[in-house]
Amino acid sequence: MNLSNLTPAKGSVKKGKRLGRGQGSGKGGTSTKGHKGHQSRSGYKRKIGFEGGQMPLQRRVPKFGFNNLNRMAYKAINLSTLQTLAESKKLDAIDVNTLIEAGLVSKKDKIKILGNGKLTQKLEVKAHAFSKSAIAAIESVKGSAIKI
């Protein structure tokens, strides 16, 4: 067996329709495009979302609200999560790289520390944002909350 005698499986390759090759073919004359109209012309391409003249879905469905371009989306991390991470890895400082290595956030995420949970260990925490309760809890155990 070599490349010169490889052929496709029987019945897998079909001949294309031969359009506009006379009335005897059954596909002569208008070449299955019907009479007149946009679709019968050469170069016709249907617009994206065109539904044959019916009001398209993107115009039927009502729109409301807006997307704020300046919105900052933060990944929320609670103090309880920081406490378990610090205990398991015996850390006294937690920054963005530590959280990425732990698999809690991805590289592109902005991080906000929230005050849910108890913090018993003195920690130096570096993040993009902090809630007031988180800052209070970190400083109550003589730790420091540093904004990046």
DSSP file (Angstrom, degrees, kcal/mol; ACC not computed):
  #  RESIDUE AA STRUCTURE BP1 BP2  ACC     N-H-->O    O-->H-N    N-H-->O    O-->H-N    TCO  KAPPA ALPHA  PHI   PSI    X-CA   Y-CA   Z-CA
    1    1 A M              0   0    0      0, 0.0     2,-0.3     0, 0.0     5,-0.0   0.000 360.0 360.0 360.0 131.7    0.0    0.0    0.0
    2    2 A N    >   -     0   0    0      1,-0.0     3,-1.3     0, 0.0     4,-0.1  -0.877 360.0 -89.0-143.0 178.7    1.3    3.5   -0.9
    3    3 A L  G >  S+     0   0    0     -2,-0.3     3,-1.0     1,-0.3    -1,-0.0   0.739 115.5  65.8 -63.9 -24.3    0.0    7.0   -1.4
    4    4 A S  G 3  S+     0   0    0      1,-0.2    -1,-0.3     3,-0.0     0, 0.0   0.738 104.8  41.9 -75.0 -21.2   -0.7    6.4   -5.1
    5    5 A N  G <  S+     0   0    0     -3,-1.3     2,-0.4     2,-0.0    -1,-0.2   0.134  82.0 119.6-114.5  23.6   -3.4    3.9   -4.6
    6    6 A L    <   +     0   0    0     -3,-1.0    -3,-0.0    -4,-0.1     0, 0.0  -0.739  37.3 173.7 -83.4 131.7   -5.3    5.5   -1.7
    7    7 A T        -     0   0    0     -2,-0.4     3,-0.1     3,-0.0    -2,-0.0  -0.960  34.4 -98.6-134.9 154.6   -8.9    6.2   -2.6
    8    8 A P        -     0   0    0      0, 0.0     3,-0.1     0, 0.0     5,-0.1  -0.283  54.4 -83.4 -67.8 160.1  -11.9    7.5   -0.6
    9    9 A A    >   -     0   0    0      1,-0.1     3,-1.9     2,-0.1     4,-0.5  -0.259  58.1 -87.3 -62.5 150.6  -14.5    5.0    0.7
   10   10 A K  T 3  S+     0   0    0      1,-0.3    -1,-0.1     2,-0.1    -3,-0.0  -0.390 112.9  12.2 -64.7 129.4  -17.2    3.9   -1.8
   11   11 A G  T 3  S+     0   0    0      2,-0.2    -1,-0.3    -2,-0.1    -2,-0.1   0.379  99.0 101.7  87.6  -3.7  -20.1    6.3   -1.7
   12   12 A S  S <  S+     0   0    0     -3,-1.9     2,-0.6     1,-0.1    -2,-0.1   0.743  72.1  61.4 -85.9 -22.2  -18.4    9.0    0.3
   13   13 A V        -     0   0    0     -4,-0.5     2,-0.3    -5,-0.1    -2,-0.2  -0.919  68.9-173.0-109.8 120.6  -17.6   11.3   -2.6
   14   14 A K        -     0   0    0     -2,-0.6     2,-0.2    -3,-0.0    -2,-0.0  -0.824  26.7-112.5-111.2 150.5  -20.6   12.7   -4.5
   15   15 A K        -     0   0    0     -2,-0.3     3,-0.1     1,-0.1     2,-0.0  -0.577  38.0-113.9 -77.5 143.1  -20.6   14.8   -7.6
   16   16 A G        -     0   0    0     -2,-0.2     2,-0.2     1,-0.1    -1,-0.1  -0.289  38.2 -87.0 -72.6 161.1  -21.8   18.4   -7.2
   17   17 A K        -     0   0    0      1,-0.1     2,-1.0    -2,-0.0    -1,-0.1  -0.490  33.7-141.0 -67.0 132.9  -25.0   19.7   -8.8
   18   18 A R    >   -     0   0    0     -2,-0.2     3,-0.5     7,-0.1     2,-0.2  -0.817  27.8-167.3 -97.2  97.5  -24.5   20.9  -12.3
   19   19 A L  T 3   +     0   0    0     -2,-1.0     9,-0.2     1,-0.2    10,-0.1  -0.559  59.3  15.6 -88.4 147.0  -26.7   24.0  -12.4
   20   20 A G  T 3  S+     0   0    0      7,-3.2     8,-0.2    -2,-0.2    -1,-0.2   0.842  80.7 127.4  67.1  35.9  -27.7   25.9  -15.5
   21   21 A R  S <  S-     0   0    0     -3,-0.5     7,-0.2     1,-0.4     4,-0.1  -0.193  77.1 -61.6-118.5  41.7  -26.7   23.2  -18.0
   22   22 A G    > > -     0   0    0      1,-0.1     3,-0.9     5,-0.1     5,-0.5  -0.026  53.2 -83.2 102.3 156.7  -29.9   22.9  -19.9
   23   23 A Q  G > 5S+     0   0    0      1,-0.2     3,-1.5     2,-0.2     5,-0.2   0.810 118.1  67.4 -66.5 -31.0  -33.6   22.0  -19.4
   24   24 A G  G 3 5S+     0   0    0      1,-0.3    -1,-0.2     2,-0.1    -2,-0.1   0.768  92.8  59.9 -63.5 -25.4  -32.9   18.3  -19.7
   25   25 A S  G < 5S-     0   0    0     -3,-0.9    -1,-0.3    -4,-0.1    -2,-0.2   0.687 104.9-127.7 -75.8 -16.9  -30.8   18.3  -16.4
   26   26 A G  T < 5S+     0   0    0     -3,-1.5    -3,-0.1    -4,-0.3    -2,-0.1   0.365  98.4  74.0  84.5  -7.1  -33.8   19.5  -14.5
   27   27 A K  S   <S+     0   0    0     -5,-0.5    -7,-3.2    -9,-0.2    -6,-0.2  -0.107  70.8 108.9-129.5  34.8  -31.7   22.3  -13.1
   28   28 A G    >   +     0   0    0     -5,-0.2     3,-1.5    -8,-0.2     2,-0.9  -0.147  61.4  34.5 -93.1-165.8  -31.5   24.6  -16.1
   29   29 A G  T 3  S+     0   0    0      1,-0.3    -2,-0.0     2,-0.1    -6,-0.0  -0.421 132.8  14.7  64.8-100.8  -33.1   28.0  -16.7
   30   30 A T  T >  S-     0   0    0     -2,-0.9     3,-1.5     5,-0.0    -1,-0.3   0.492  96.7-129.1 -87.7  -3.1  -33.2   29.6  -13.3
   31   31 A S  T <   -     0   0    0     -3,-1.5    -2,-0.1     1,-0.3    -3,-0.1   0.893  66.7 -58.9  56.1  44.7  -30.7   27.2  -11.8
   32   32 A T  T 3  S+     0   0    0     -4,-0.5    -1,-0.3    -6,-0.1    -3,-0.1   0.566 118.4 108.1  65.0  13.2  -32.9   26.4   -8.8
   33   33 A K  S <  S-     0   0    0     -3,-1.5    -2,-0.1     1,-0.3    -1,-0.1   0.492  74.1-134.4 -98.1  -3.1  -32.9   30.1   -7.7
   34   34 A G        -     0   0    0      6,-0.1     2,-0.5     5,-0.0    -1,-0.3  -0.232  41.1 -44.4  78.4-174.0  -36.5   30.9   -8.7
   35   35 A H  S    S-     0   0    0     -2,-0.0     5,-0.1     0, 0.0    -5,-0.0  -0.827  93.8 -38.5-101.0 129.5  -37.6   34.0  -10.6
   36   36 A K  S    S+     0   0    0     -2,-0.5     4,-0.2     4,-0.1     3,-0.1   0.205  81.2 104.2  54.4-174.0  -36.3   37.5   -9.8
   37   37 A G  S >> S-     0   0    0      1,-0.2     3,-1.0     2,-0.1     4,-0.6   0.005  84.5 -69.0  88.3 164.8  -35.6   38.8   -6.3
   38   38 A H  G >4 S+     0   0    0      1,-0.3     3,-1.1     2,-0.2    -1,-0.2   0.863 127.1  55.3 -59.0 -41.4  -32.5   39.4   -4.4
   39   39 A Q  G 34 S+     0   0    0      1,-0.3    -1,-0.3    -3,-0.1    -2,-0.1   0.685 101.1  58.8 -72.2 -16.7  -31.6   35.7   -3.9
   40   40 A S  G <4 S+     0   0    0     -3,-1.0    -1,-0.3    -4,-0.2    -2,-0.2   0.657  90.2  91.4 -84.3 -14.0  -31.6   35.0   -7.6
   41   41 A R  S X< S-     0   0    0     -3,-1.1     3,-0.9    -4,-0.6     2,-0.2  -0.381  84.6-104.4 -81.1 157.2  -28.9   37.6   -8.3
   42   42 A S  T 3  S+     0   0    0      1,-0.2    -1,-0.1    -2,-0.1    -2,-0.1  -0.503 103.2  28.0 -75.8 150.2  -25.2   36.9   -8.4
   43   43 A G  T 3  S+     0   0    0      1,-0.2     2,-0.3    -2,-0.2    -1,-0.2   0.563  82.3 156.6  79.5   8.2  -23.2   38.1   -5.5
   44   44 A Y    <   +     0   0    0     -3,-0.9     2,-0.4    -5,-0.1    -1,-0.2  -0.500  14.5 175.5 -72.4 131.2  -26.1   37.8   -3.0
   45   45 A K        -     0   0    0     -2,-0.3     2,-0.2     0, 0.0    -6,-0.0  -0.991  29.8-124.7-133.3 128.2  -25.2   37.3    0.6
   46   46 A R        -     0   0    0     -2,-0.4     3,-0.1     1,-0.1    -2,-0.0  -0.499  32.5-112.1 -71.0 135.7  -27.8   37.3    3.3
   47   47 A K    >   -     0   0    0     -2,-0.2     3,-2.0     1,-0.1     2,-0.3  -0.297  40.2 -91.7 -63.7 151.8  -27.2   39.8    6.1
   48   48 A I  T 3  S+     0   0    0      1,-0.3    -1,-0.1     3,-0.0     3,-0.1  -0.503 115.8  14.2 -64.5 127.1  -26.3   38.5    9.5
   49   49 A G  T 3  S+     0   0    0      1,-0.3    -1,-0.3    -2,-0.3     2,-0.2   0.456  88.4 150.0  86.5   0.4  -29.6   38.1   11.4
   50   50 A F    <   -     0   0    0     -3,-2.0    -1,-0.3     1,-0.1     5,-0.1  -0.511  24.7-174.2 -70.9 131.8  -31.8   38.4    8.3
   51   51 A E  B >   -A   54   0A   0      3,-0.5     3,-1.3    -2,-0.2    -1,-0.1  -0.195  59.1 -82.5-122.2  39.9  -35.0   36.4    8.7
   52   52 A G  T 3  S-     0   0    0      1,-0.3     3,-0.1     2,-0.0    -2,-0.1   0.768  92.7 -48.1  71.6  25.9  -36.6   36.8    5.3
   53   53 A G  T 3  S+     0   0    0      1,-0.4    -1,-0.3     0, 0.0     2,-0.1   0.161 107.0 127.1  97.2 -18.0  -38.1   40.2    6.0
   54   54 A Q  B <  S-A   51   0A   0     -3,-1.3    -3,-0.5     1,-0.1    -1,-0.4  -0.426  81.3 -86.8 -65.4 148.1  -39.6   39.1    9.4
   55   55 A M        -     0   0    0     -3,-0.1    -1,-0.1     1,-0.1     5,-0.1  -0.420  56.2-119.1 -59.0 118.2  -38.6   41.5   12.2
   56   56 A P    >>  -     0   0    0      0, 0.0     3,-1.7     0, 0.0     4,-1.7  -0.180  14.7-113.2 -66.9 156.1  -35.2   40.0   13.3
   57   57 A L  H 3> S+     0   0    0      1,-0.3     4,-2.2    -8,-0.2     3,-0.2   0.866 114.6  58.6 -55.7 -41.7  -34.7   38.7   16.9
   58   58 A Q  H 34 S+     0   0    0      1,-0.2    -1,-0.3     2,-0.2    -3,-0.0   0.680 112.8  40.6 -68.4 -14.8  -32.2   41.4   17.8
   59   59 A R  H <4 S+     0   0    0     -3,-1.7    -1,-0.2     1,-0.0    -2,-0.2   0.654 112.3  55.0-100.1 -21.2  -34.8   44.1   17.0
   60   60 A R  H  < S+     0   0    0     -4,-1.7    -2,-0.2    -3,-0.2    -3,-0.2   0.870  92.7  78.0 -76.5 -37.7  -37.8   42.2   18.6
   61   61 A V  S  < S-     0   0    0     -4,-2.2     2,-0.1    -5,-0.2     0, 0.0  -0.575  87.0-121.4 -79.2 128.7  -36.2   41.8   22.0
   62   62 A P        -     0   0    0      0, 0.0     2,-0.4     0, 0.0    -1,-0.1  -0.361  22.2-147.4 -70.8 148.7  -36.3   44.9   24.1
   63   63 A K        +     0   0    0     -4,-0.1     2,-0.3    -2,-0.1    -4,-0.0  -0.893  24.1 160.0-113.9 145.7  -33.1   46.4   25.3
   64   64 A F        +     0   0    0     -2,-0.4     2,-0.0     0, 0.0     0, 0.0  -0.981  38.0  27.7-157.0 163.5  -32.6   48.3   28.6
   65   65 A G        -     0   0    0     -2,-0.3     2,-0.3     2,-0.0    -2,-0.0  -0.178  69.0-113.1  76.3-173.9  -29.9   49.3   31.0
   66   66 A F        -     0   0    0      2,-0.0     2,-0.6    -2,-0.0    -1,-0.0  -0.977  11.5-115.5-153.8 162.6  -26.3   49.9   30.0
   67   67 A N        -     0   0    0     -2,-0.3     2,-0.5     4,-0.0     3,-0.0  -0.925  29.4-133.9-105.9 119.1  -22.8   48.5   30.6
   68   68 A N    >   -     0   0    0     -2,-0.6     3,-1.2     1,-0.2    -2,-0.0  -0.596  10.0-158.3 -74.2 118.7  -20.5   50.9   32.5
   69   69 A L  T 3  S+     0   0    0     -2,-0.5    -1,-0.2     1,-0.2    -2,-0.0   0.756  90.5  52.9 -69.3 -23.5  -17.2   50.9   30.6
   70   70 A N  T 3  S+     0   0    0      2,-0.1    -1,-0.2    -3,-0.0     2,-0.1   0.319  78.4 129.6 -95.9   8.4  -15.3   52.1   33.7
   71   71 A R    <   -     0   0    0     -3,-1.2     2,-0.6     1,-0.1    -4,-0.0  -0.408  49.5-146.3 -67.7 135.0  -16.6   49.3   36.0
   72   72 A M        -     0   0    0     -2,-0.1     2,-0.6     2,-0.0    -1,-0.1  -0.913   9.3-155.1-102.2 117.0  -13.9   47.5   37.9
   73   73 A A        -     0   0    0     -2,-0.6    37,-0.6     2,-0.0     2,-0.3  -0.829  13.8-165.7 -95.4 121.7  -14.7   43.8   38.5
   74   74 A Y  E     -b  110   0B   0     -2,-0.6     2,-0.6    35,-0.1    37,-0.2  -0.792  21.9-128.8-107.6 149.1  -13.0   42.3   41.5
   75   75 A K  E     -b  111   0B   0     35,-3.7    37,-2.3    -2,-0.3     2,-0.4  -0.878  34.1-132.9 -91.8 121.0  -12.5   38.7   42.5
   76   76 A A  E     -b  112   0B   0     -2,-0.6     2,-0.4    35,-0.2    37,-0.2  -0.609  25.8-178.7 -84.2 130.0  -13.7   38.5   46.2
   77   77 A I  E     -b  113   0B   0     35,-2.6    37,-2.9    -2,-0.4     2,-0.1  -0.997  16.8-143.1-126.3 127.0  -11.6   36.7   48.7
   78   78 A N  E  >  -b  114   0B   0     -2,-0.4     4,-1.7    35,-0.2     3,-0.4  -0.479  22.2-116.4 -88.9 160.1  -12.8   36.4   52.3
   79   79 A L  H  > S+     0   0    0     35,-1.1     4,-2.6    37,-0.5    38,-0.2   0.842 115.1  61.2 -61.4 -34.2  -10.7   36.6   55.5
   80   80 A S  H  > S+     0   0    0     36,-2.0     4,-2.2     1,-0.2    -1,-0.2   0.885 103.9  49.6 -61.0 -37.6  -11.6   33.0   56.3
   81   81 A T  H  > S+     0   0    0     -3,-0.4     4,-2.2    35,-0.3    -1,-0.2   0.912 110.7  49.3 -66.2 -42.6  -10.0   31.9   53.0
   82   82 A L  H  X S+     0   0    0     -4,-1.7     4,-2.7     1,-0.2    -2,-0.2   0.894 109.9  52.5 -62.7 -39.7   -6.8   33.9   53.9
   83   83 A Q  H  X S+     0   0    0     -4,-2.6     4,-2.2     2,-0.2    -2,-0.2   0.929 111.0  45.2 -63.2 -46.5   -6.7   32.3   57.4
   84   84 A T  H  X S+     0   0    0     -4,-2.2     4,-2.3     2,-0.2    -1,-0.2   0.878 114.4  49.9 -66.1 -36.5   -6.9   28.8   56.0
   85   85 A L  H  X S+     0   0    0     -4,-2.2     4,-2.1     2,-0.2    -2,-0.2   0.921 111.5  47.9 -66.1 -44.2   -4.3   29.5   53.4
   86   86 A A  H  X>S+     0   0    0     -4,-2.7     5,-1.5     1,-0.2     4,-0.9   0.882 114.2  46.9 -64.9 -38.6   -1.9   31.1   55.9
   87   87 A E  H  <5S+     0   0    0     -4,-2.2    -2,-0.2     3,-0.2    -1,-0.2   0.914 113.5  47.1 -69.6 -42.8   -2.4   28.1   58.3
   88   88 A S  H  <5S+     0   0    0     -4,-2.3    -2,-0.2     1,-0.2    -1,-0.2   0.863 125.2  29.4 -70.5 -34.9   -1.9   25.4   55.6
   89   89 A K  H  <5S-     0   0    0     -4,-2.1    -1,-0.2    -5,-0.2    -2,-0.2   0.376 104.0-123.2-106.2   3.5    1.2   27.0   54.1
   90   90 A K  T  <5 +     0   0    0     -4,-0.9     2,-0.3     1,-0.2    -3,-0.2   0.954  52.1 165.4  53.7  58.4    2.5   28.7   57.3
   91   91 A L      < -     0   0    0     -5,-1.5    -1,-0.2    -6,-0.1     3,-0.1  -0.749  37.0-175.5-105.1 149.9    2.6   32.2   55.7
   92   92 A D  S    S+     0   0    0     -2,-0.3    32,-1.7     1,-0.2     2,-0.4   0.388  80.2  44.7-116.8  -3.8    2.9   35.6   57.4
   93   93 A A  E     -d  124   0C   0     30,-0.2     2,-0.5    -7,-0.1    -1,-0.2  -0.996  64.0-168.7-140.4 134.5    2.4   37.6   54.2
   94   94 A I  E     +d  125   0C   0     30,-2.8    32,-2.8    -2,-0.4     2,-0.2  -0.984  16.1 161.1-125.4 125.8   -0.1   37.1   51.4
   95   95 A D     >  -     0   0    0     -2,-0.5     4,-1.7    30,-0.2     3,-0.2  -0.674  55.6 -81.5-129.3-172.8    0.1   38.9   48.1
   96   96 A V  H  > S+     0   0    0      1,-0.2     4,-2.1    -2,-0.2     5,-0.2   0.901 125.5  53.2 -60.1 -44.4   -1.4   38.4   44.6
   97   97 A N  H  > S+     0   0    0      1,-0.2     4,-2.5     2,-0.2    -1,-0.2   0.863 106.2  53.6 -62.0 -36.7    1.2   35.8   43.6
   98   98 A T  H  > S+     0   0    0     -3,-0.2     4,-1.7     1,-0.2    -1,-0.2   0.916 110.4  46.8 -62.5 -43.3    0.5   33.7   46.6
   99   99 A L  H  <>S+     0   0    0     -4,-1.7     5,-2.1     2,-0.2     6,-0.9   0.843 111.7  51.3 -68.8 -34.0   -3.2   33.6   45.7
  100  100 A I  H ><5S+     0   0    0     -4,-2.1     3,-1.0     2,-0.2    -2,-0.2   0.924 110.3  48.6 -67.6 -44.4   -2.4   32.8   42.1
  101  101 A E  H 3<5S+     0   0    0     -4,-2.5    -2,-0.2     1,-0.3    -1,-0.2   0.840 108.2  54.8 -63.6 -33.7   -0.2   29.9   43.2
  102  102 A A  T 3<5S-     0   0    0     -4,-1.7    -1,-0.3    -5,-0.2    -2,-0.2   0.614 114.3-120.7 -75.2 -11.6   -3.0   28.6   45.5
  103  103 A G  T < 5S+     0   0    0     -3,-1.0    -3,-0.2    -4,-0.5    -2,-0.1   0.645  80.3 119.2  83.1  15.4   -5.4   28.6   42.5
  104  104 A L  S   <S+     0   0    0     -5,-2.1     2,-0.3     1,-0.1    -4,-0.2   0.798  78.8  14.6 -83.2 -29.4   -7.8   31.0   44.1
  105  105 A V  S    S-     0   0    0     -6,-0.9    -2,-0.2    -9,-0.1     2,-0.2  -0.904  74.1-120.3-138.0 165.7   -7.5   33.7   41.3
  106  106 A S    >   -     0   0    0     -2,-0.3     3,-1.0     4,-0.1    -5,-0.1  -0.589  37.6 -99.6-102.3 172.5   -6.1   34.0   37.8
  107  107 A K  T 3  S+     0   0    0      1,-0.2    -1,-0.1    -2,-0.2    -7,-0.1   0.839 119.6  48.3 -60.6 -36.3   -3.3   36.4   36.7
  108  108 A K  T 3  S+     0   0    0      2,-0.1    -1,-0.2     0, 0.0     2,-0.1   0.610  87.8 110.0 -83.8 -11.4   -5.7   39.0   35.2
  109  109 A D    <   -     0   0    0     -3,-1.0     2,-0.4   -35,-0.0   -35,-0.1  -0.346  61.9-139.8 -69.1 141.3   -8.0   39.2   38.2
  110  110 A K  E     -b   74   0B   0    -37,-0.6   -35,-3.7    -2,-0.1     2,-0.4  -0.839  26.8-138.4 -91.8 140.0   -8.2   42.2   40.5
  111  111 A I  E     -b   75   0B   0     -2,-0.4    18,-1.6   -37,-0.2    17,-1.0  -0.861  20.3-173.5-112.0 132.6   -8.5   41.1   44.1
  112  112 A K  E     -bc  76 129B   0    -37,-2.3   -35,-2.6    -2,-0.4     2,-0.5  -0.991  18.1-142.2-121.9 129.5  -10.8   42.5   46.8
  113  113 A I  E     -bc  77 130B   0     16,-2.4    18,-2.2    -2,-0.4     2,-0.3  -0.789  18.9-161.4 -92.3 125.4  -10.4   41.3   50.4
  114  114 A L  E     -b   78   0B   0    -37,-2.9   -35,-1.1    -2,-0.5    15,-0.0  -0.742  22.8-122.3-108.2 157.2  -13.8   41.0   52.2
  115  115 A G        +     0   0    0     -2,-0.3     2,-0.5   -37,-0.2   -37,-0.1   0.129  63.7 127.1 -89.0  20.7  -14.3   40.8   56.0
  116  116 A N        +     0   0    0    -39,-0.1   -36,-2.0     2,-0.1   -37,-0.5  -0.672  62.4  18.9 -81.7 124.3  -16.2   37.5   56.2
  117  117 A G  S    S-     0   0    0     -2,-0.5     2,-0.4   -38,-0.2   -38,-0.1  -0.391  91.4 -67.6 109.5 172.4  -14.6   35.1   58.7
  118  118 A K        -     0   0    0     -2,-0.1     2,-0.5   -39,-0.1   -35,-0.1  -0.819  31.5-157.8-104.1 139.7  -12.2   35.4   61.6
  119  119 A L        +     0   0    0     -2,-0.4   -39,-0.1     1,-0.1    -2,-0.0  -0.976  20.4 163.9-115.0 120.5   -8.5   36.2   61.3
  120  120 A T        +     0   0    0     -2,-0.5     2,-0.3     2,-0.0    -1,-0.1   0.546  55.0  74.3-110.0 -12.7   -6.4   35.0   64.2
  121  121 A Q  S    S-     0   0    0      1,-0.0     2,-0.5    21,-0.0    20,-0.1  -0.793  85.9-110.9-108.2 144.3   -3.0   35.3   62.7
  122  122 A K        +     0   0    0     -2,-0.3     2,-0.4    20,-0.1    20,-0.1  -0.630  49.1 176.7 -72.6 120.0   -0.9   38.5   62.1
  123  123 A L        -     0   0    0     -2,-0.5    21,-2.0    15,-0.3     2,-0.7  -0.958  35.5-143.8-130.8 144.8   -0.8   38.9   58.3
  124  124 A E  E     -de  93 144C   0    -32,-1.7   -30,-2.8    -2,-0.4     2,-0.5  -0.935  31.7-168.5-102.3 110.4    0.6   41.4   55.8
  125  125 A V  E     -de  94 145C   0     19,-2.9    21,-3.2    -2,-0.7     2,-0.5  -0.879  11.5-168.7-109.2 126.7   -2.0   41.3   53.0
  126  126 A K  E     + e   0 146C   0    -32,-2.8     2,-0.3    -2,-0.5    21,-0.2  -0.965  26.4 139.1-114.2 124.0   -1.4   43.0   49.6
  127  127 A A  E     - e   0 147C   0     19,-2.0    21,-2.4    -2,-0.5   -15,-0.1  -0.926  60.5-106.1-152.8 174.4   -4.4   43.3   47.3
  128  128 A H  S    S+     0   0    0    -17,-1.0     2,-0.3    -2,-0.3   -16,-0.2   0.797  98.8   3.7 -79.1 -29.4   -6.1   45.7   44.9
  129  129 A A  E     -c  112   0B   0    -18,-1.6   -16,-2.4    17,-0.1     2,-0.3  -0.991  60.1-160.1-155.0 155.9   -9.0   46.7   47.2
  130  130 A F  E     -c  113   0B   0     -2,-0.3     2,-0.2   -18,-0.2   -16,-0.2  -0.979  20.0-126.1-135.5 146.7  -10.2   46.0   50.8
  131  131 A S     >  -     0   0    0    -18,-2.2     4,-2.2    -2,-0.3     5,-0.2  -0.568  32.1-113.1 -83.8 160.8  -13.6   46.4   52.5
  132  132 A K  H  > S+     0   0    0      1,-0.2     4,-2.4     2,-0.2     5,-0.2   0.896 118.1  51.3 -61.5 -40.3  -13.7   48.5   55.7
  133  133 A S  H  > S+     0   0    0      1,-0.2     4,-2.2     2,-0.2    -1,-0.2   0.851 108.6  51.6 -67.0 -33.0  -14.5   45.5   57.8
  134  134 A A  H  > S+     0   0    0    -21,-0.3     4,-2.6     2,-0.2     5,-0.2   0.922 109.9  48.4 -68.7 -43.9  -11.6   43.6   56.3
  135  135 A I  H  X S+     0   0    0     -4,-2.2     4,-2.6     1,-0.2     5,-0.2   0.928 112.7  49.4 -60.4 -44.5   -9.1   46.4   57.1
  136  136 A A  H  X S+     0   0    0     -4,-2.4     4,-1.6     1,-0.2    -2,-0.2   0.910 112.6  46.9 -61.1 -43.2  -10.5   46.6   60.6
  137  137 A A  H  X S+     0   0    0     -4,-2.2     4,-0.8     2,-0.2    -1,-0.2   0.890 113.3  47.9 -68.0 -39.6  -10.2   42.8   61.1
  138  138 A I  H ><>S+     0   0    0     -4,-2.6     5,-2.4     1,-0.2     3,-0.6   0.916 115.0  45.1 -67.2 -43.0   -6.6   42.7   59.7
  139  139 A E  H ><5S+     0   0    0     -4,-2.6     3,-1.5     1,-0.2    -1,-0.2   0.745 101.7  67.1 -74.3 -22.7   -5.5   45.7   61.8
  140  140 A S  H 3<5S+     0   0    0     -4,-1.6    -1,-0.2     1,-0.3    -2,-0.2   0.790 103.8  45.4 -68.0 -26.2   -7.2   44.3   65.0
  141  141 A V  T <<5S-     0   0    0     -4,-0.8    -1,-0.3    -3,-0.6    -2,-0.2   0.083 126.4-103.4-100.9  22.4   -4.6   41.4   65.0
  142  142 A K  T < 5S+     0   0    0     -3,-1.5    -3,-0.2     1,-0.2    -2,-0.1   0.761  80.0 133.2  63.9  29.9   -1.8   43.9   64.3
  143  143 A G      < -     0   0    0     -5,-2.4     2,-0.4    -6,-0.2   -19,-0.2  -0.311  51.4-120.4 -93.5-175.1   -1.5   42.9   60.7
  144  144 A S  E     -e  124   0C   0    -21,-2.0   -19,-2.9    -2,-0.1     2,-0.6  -0.996   8.4-153.6-135.4 138.2   -1.3   45.3   57.7
  145  145 A A  E     -e  125   0C   0     -2,-0.4     2,-0.5   -21,-0.2   -19,-0.2  -0.935  19.1-171.1-109.5 112.8   -3.5   45.8   54.7
  146  146 A I  E     -e  126   0C   0    -21,-3.2   -19,-2.0    -2,-0.6     2,-0.3  -0.912  14.1-142.3-112.4 122.8   -1.6   47.3   51.7
  147  147 A K  E      e  127   0C   0     -2,-0.5   -19,-0.2   -21,-0.2   -18,-0.1  -0.645 360.0 360.0 -81.0 136.8   -3.3   48.4   48.5
  148  148 A I              0   0    0    -21,-2.4   -20,-0.2    -2,-0.3    -1,-0.1   0.436 360.0 360.0 -85.4 360.0   -1.5   47.7   45.3
